[in-house]
Structure formats: structure tokens, C-alpha cells
Amino acid sequence: VPRNVSQYEDNLHLSFTAVVPKFESNVGEEAHLVFKPIQSLQGRKLKVLHTSPWPHLVLTEVNGSSVATGGTNILYTNAMSEKFGFTYSVTRLLWYKKVNNGVATGLFPSIQAREGDLGLGEPIITHERFTEADFSTYTYLWDLGIKTLKPKEKDPATTLLLVFDVYTWSALAVLTTTISLFLIAADYISQSRHEVDIFHSLSLALVSPLQESLPNRLFHFTEFQARYVTLFFWLIMGNVISMAYRSNLLAALATKEYDKPLQNAEEVLDSGMRVYALAGALLSQGIRDSSR
């Protein structure tokens, strides 16, 4: 046990107090859950899993003194060992997995699979934040476990807008405005009494491939009206865009919206989420469900 473990406990207590005003009542409920007498533990040797070679604390220099800002709180295991009369050995976790946020986990699944009796680690919020906090070699808010909210379903209006990003919607708006202005100008010029040679020259330049492929009589019949060609290609492009929109819309409807990850104690207070000591609950569950 590190020499400054008592200082670490004081810092942990302060961090709880900063987040949860009624810290004492919460700790009392958690302690009652952890230290419930279990007579079958006496004289047993438990296997404790840890992701590091040995439990350690993360020390930070604050005003010239070392303050523990993270790491594993091994006092849980020591206190339970003395109270229940069992011994334990720390074994490094050999099997682990990575969740979507890149964190290496494995303590909780290993305990459920009866590969170990206890797990030592720091709680961290995984990508599936609505299920439960996981354990890893990284610390999150000084060993605080946070019970988060379930992911929210998107409302229909938001879902329709989130199919494309802002740049795609802006490009579509500019393109639609440009095509509309071109069609209005083409219609105005075609209905005017005076022939505009510049417009006809521009139309022939834009559709020069058609000029070479169409017969002469068809050329005189259509007069290469560029607005019809524009409408035809715009119809094809609009169909492609609608197909992409429908595909992305189905994907957006099947995806749930996750809350923004919490970064500090102030955000925890603003969220209204319940804060609790996850390490004690995990140790208690590991001992009760242990096959040894």
C-alpha cells in the first residue's frame, strides 16, 4: 500500500463531496453493501485481477506537494480482507478487449466468466454509456463511477436535417438557386420579341456534343434550347441526390444519439446524474459470485 494512501483517500473524499453534496449518506449506503458479512470467505485465497503489474497511484505536484489524482484504491481490498479473514494475490490481467472509445477493458467480463474473484481498476465511461461503467488502466474523475442516462432518440425534424451535413445542404442550396435563375433567364429570353444572338451562341457552346449527333432537321426543330437540356440533367442529378438522401435517412433513423462525454465535476452537477463508488460494488459482486 503506498505511503500516501491516506492523503489519496482524503482527495477522493473531497472529490465526492464536490460532486455530491450529501456524500456521507451515499458512502454509508455503499459501505453497508460492500461490508455485508460473508462467512464463506474466511480462510479463502482470492484471485485479484489488475491491468497493471501492481496497483499504483498517479501522483501530481500541487503547490509543492504530491497529490494522488488517480490510480487504484486498494484500500477496498485490504479492508475487506481484514474484516472477512481472507487472503488474496494480485494477478495481472492477460486477456482484455477494446471498446469503441479505444479503452482496454476486461476486468468486469473476466469476473463474470469466473476467471478471477475481484477486479482492481479505475471506472471509465464506455461508448455504451447507458449500460454501465467499465474498468481500464485510465482513471475518470478520480475513481468516480457515474450512472449515465440512456441514449436519446432523435425527433423526426432533427433526423431529416441530420442526413446531410452543413456543407452538403449549402451546396445543394447554391446549386438549386443557380439552376432556377438560369431557367428564369432562359424563359425570359426565349419569350422576348428580339432574338438574342449571344444566348443562342452560348446554348450551342454548352450542348456542342448534341450538335454533332442530331440530324439537321431535328437541330432546327429544337433550336438547341439549353433549358430543356438543363432540366433533363438536373432531373437525373436530383434522382441521385434523393437516393443518397433516402439511404442516409435510414441510417440516421437506426442510430441513437449519445450525450456529450462529461469532462469535469461541474458538468456532472449540471447533468443531474447520480454519482456512486463503483469499485466497492464490483468487489462485492465479485466476492458473492466467486466460484472459489
Summary of the structure (lengths in Angstrom):
residues: 292
radius of gyration: 33.4
end to end distance: 25.1
largest distance: 107.1
contacts: 765
relative contact order: 0.15
helix: 50%
strand: 16%
